[in-house]
Structures are given as C-alpha cells and as structure tokens.
C-alpha cells in the first residue's frame, strides 16, 4: 500500500513540473528542472535596507524548451555547477528591468535531479523578451487635480481643516 502512495506522489510531482517556455511573470510555488548553461561574473551589491554587501551572479539555465536567467546570491553561486541538472521546488518568477527571471527564494529547495537534461533550446530566451506593460493597459491611480493653479501661497483652507490639529504640511500643531 505504501508503494502505491509513493508512486502516486511521484507522478503528481512530475505533473506539476513546469517547462521554461511556460514561465510567466509573478508565478509562485513553481517546480521545474533545469540545467545550468553558464554563470556570469560575480558582482557586489549593497542592500537598501541593511546596507550589507552581497554577491550576485546571473546564471543562465534551461531545458529542452528554452532558457531563462536565475540570480544566484552569496553561497549559492559556488553551489551551482555548470553542466549539472537541478530540480527547483517552491521557486517563483519575477521581473527585473522588464526581463523575466526564475528566482530561488528562502523557502525554495534546490536538489540535483535524477534525470539529466541532454539538449538545451537556446533559441527561446524567456529573459530576452520584454514583459513590461504600458500604464494604459493596466489600472493606475489618476493624479488628483487641485482647484487652484498652484504656486506659492495658493493653498486654500477648507472648512474641515479649520479644526484640524495638523498644519498644511501634515505636522501636528499641538
């Protein structure tokens, strides 16, 4: 009975594996298998929040359907080997400057795959396609128009502001 359950779980895992050419922006909980084609130069970047220095390298990975970029951070640069096949579980996709990237998150699991990928399709580069959308095609918040023509001192106090405890710049008065 347990052998049947294990076989069922293996087939469901393989059913949910997605091919590189089927990747789209903002996909979550991805399971895919890829082969590392190349790893770019390592560069140092600093975090906006903690100002720590991190190392980043872009790896080109692919399968028989296409290739995509994967940003590798810190220790994962040395862990990936060019020419080896890996299985990514719980990965996600995102956009960086309009190009699609397959990303490895904190909860993602990367293991060496049992099946080797022999041929890589370099013709279909998912990261080379521009995935940016124009502002007109999606919803965006229109700018609020003021009632005056602007300029210094054109602020008009409304009745509701008469009893406010904030000045015009939003600071508390008392």
C-alpha positions as CSV (number, residue, x, y, z in Angstrom):
1,X,0.0,0.0,0.0
2,X,2.8,2.5,0.8
3,X,4.5,1.7,-2.5
4,X,1.3,2.8,-4.3
5,X,1.2,6.0,-2.3
6,X,4.8,6.8,-3.1
7,X,4.2,6.1,-6.8
8,X,1.2,8.5,-6.7
9,X,3.1,11.2,-5.0
10,X,6.0,10.9,-7.6
11,X,3.6,11.2,-10.5
12,X,1.8,14.2,-9.0
13,X,5.2,15.9,-8.5
14,X,6.2,15.3,-12.1
15,X,2.8,16.5,-13.3
16,X,3.3,19.9,-11.6
17,X,6.8,20.4,-13.0
18,X,6.7,23.4,-15.4
19,X,8.8,23.9,-18.5
20,X,10.9,27.0,-19.0
21,X,8.9,28.2,-22.1
22,X,5.7,28.2,-20.0
23,X,7.1,30.6,-17.3
24,X,5.2,33.9,-16.9
25,X,5.8,36.8,-14.6
26,X,4.5,36.6,-11.0
27,X,4.2,32.8,-10.8
28,X,4.6,31.2,-7.4
29,X,5.2,27.7,-6.0
30,X,7.0,26.5,-9.1
31,X,8.6,23.2,-9.5
32,X,10.9,22.9,-12.5
33,X,14.0,21.0,-13.7
34,X,16.8,22.8,-15.4
35,X,20.4,22.5,-16.5
36,X,23.0,25.3,-15.7
37,X,24.3,26.6,-19.0
38,X,26.6,29.3,-17.7
39,X,27.2,31.5,-14.7
40,X,28.0,35.2,-15.3
41,X,30.5,37.4,-13.4
42,X,30.0,37.9,-9.7
43,X,29.3,41.4,-8.7
44,X,28.8,43.1,-5.3
45,X,25.7,45.0,-4.4
46,X,24.6,46.6,-1.2
47,X,21.2,46.1,0.4
48,X,18.9,49.1,0.5
49,X,17.5,48.2,3.9
50,X,20.5,46.9,5.9
51,X,23.3,48.3,3.8
52,X,25.1,44.9,3.9
53,X,27.2,43.8,0.9
54,X,26.0,40.8,-1.0
55,X,27.5,38.9,-4.0
56,X,25.2,38.3,-7.0
57,X,25.8,36.4,-10.3
58,X,23.3,35.7,-13.0
59,X,23.1,32.1,-14.1
60,X,21.6,31.0,-17.5
61,X,19.6,27.9,-17.0
62,X,17.5,25.9,-19.4
63,X,15.7,22.8,-20.6
64,X,14.6,21.4,-23.9
65,X,12.0,24.2,-24.3
66,X,14.1,27.4,-23.6
67,X,16.5,29.3,-21.3
68,X,16.0,31.9,-18.5
69,X,18.1,33.9,-16.1
70,X,18.4,32.9,-12.4
71,X,20.0,35.4,-10.0
72,X,22.3,33.5,-7.6
73,X,23.1,35.1,-4.2
74,X,26.1,34.6,-2.0
75,X,26.8,30.9,-1.2
76,X,24.5,29.6,-3.9
77,X,27.0,30.9,-6.5
78,X,29.5,28.2,-5.5
79,X,26.8,25.5,-5.0
80,X,25.7,25.6,-8.7
81,X,27.9,23.8,-11.2
82,X,27.8,24.5,-14.9
83,X,26.6,21.4,-16.8
84,X,24.7,19.8,-13.9
85,X,20.9,19.4,-13.8
86,X,18.9,20.6,-10.8
87,X,15.3,20.4,-9.6
88,X,13.8,23.6,-8.1
89,X,10.9,23.3,-5.8
90,X,8.9,26.2,-4.5
91,X,10.5,28.8,-6.8
92,X,8.9,31.9,-8.2
93,X,9.3,34.2,-11.2
94,X,9.7,37.9,-11.2
95,X,10.7,40.8,-13.4
96,X,14.0,42.7,-13.2
97,X,14.2,45.7,-15.6
98,X,11.4,44.2,-17.7
99,X,13.1,40.8,-18.2
100,X,11.8,37.6,-16.7
101,X,13.8,35.8,-14.0
102,X,13.4,32.5,-12.3
103,X,14.1,33.1,-8.6
104,X,15.2,30.9,-5.7
105,X,13.5,32.0,-2.5
106,X,14.3,31.4,1.2
107,X,11.9,28.5,1.3
108,X,12.9,27.1,-2.1
109,X,14.6,23.7,-2.3
110,X,17.3,23.0,-4.9
111,X,18.5,19.5,-5.4
112,X,20.4,17.6,-8.0
113,X,18.0,16.0,-10.4
114,X,17.9,12.3,-11.1
115,X,17.3,12.7,-14.9
116,X,19.9,14.6,-16.9
117,X,18.7,17.1,-19.5
118,X,20.7,16.4,-22.6
119,X,19.8,19.2,-25.0
120,X,19.1,22.8,-24.3
121,X,17.0,25.0,-26.6
122,X,18.9,28.3,-26.8
123,X,16.5,29.7,-29.4
124,X,13.8,30.6,-26.9
125,X,15.3,33.0,-24.3
126,X,12.5,33.9,-21.9
127,X,14.6,36.6,-20.3
128,X,15.2,38.4,-23.6
129,X,11.5,39.1,-24.1
130,X,10.2,42.3,-22.7
131,X,7.4,41.7,-20.2
132,X,6.8,45.3,-19.4
133,X,3.2,46.6,-19.7
134,X,2.3,50.1,-20.5
135,X,0.4,52.1,-17.9
136,X,-2.6,52.5,-20.3
137,X,-3.2,48.7,-20.4
138,X,-3.5,48.3,-16.7
139,X,-5.2,50.1,-13.9
140,X,-3.3,53.0,-12.4
141,X,-4.4,55.7,-10.0
142,X,-5.0,59.0,-11.8
143,X,-3.4,62.2,-10.4
144,X,-5.7,64.4,-8.3
145,X,-6.1,67.8,-9.7
146,X,-6.0,70.8,-7.4
147,X,-8.6,73.5,-7.6
148,X,-6.1,76.3,-8.0
149,X,-3.4,76.9,-10.5
150,X,-0.7,76.3,-7.9
151,X,2.2,78.4,-6.9
152,X,3.4,79.7,-3.5
153,X,0.6,80.6,-1.1
154,X,-2.3,79.2,-3.3
155,X,-3.3,76.7,-0.6
156,X,-6.9,77.2,0.2
157,X,-8.1,76.1,3.6
158,X,-11.3,74.1,3.6
159,X,-13.8,74.2,6.4
160,X,-12.8,70.7,7.6
161,X,-9.3,71.9,8.1
162,X,-10.4,74.7,10.5
163,X,-10.5,72.4,13.5
164,X,-7.5,70.2,12.4
165,X,-4.6,69.6,14.7
166,X,-2.2,69.5,11.7
167,X,-0.7,72.2,9.6
168,X,-0.6,72.3,5.8
169,X,2.5,70.0,5.6
170,X,0.9,67.4,7.8
171,X,2.8,68.1,11.0
172,X,1.0,68.2,14.3
173,X,0.4,71.8,15.6
174,X,-0.2,70.9,19.2
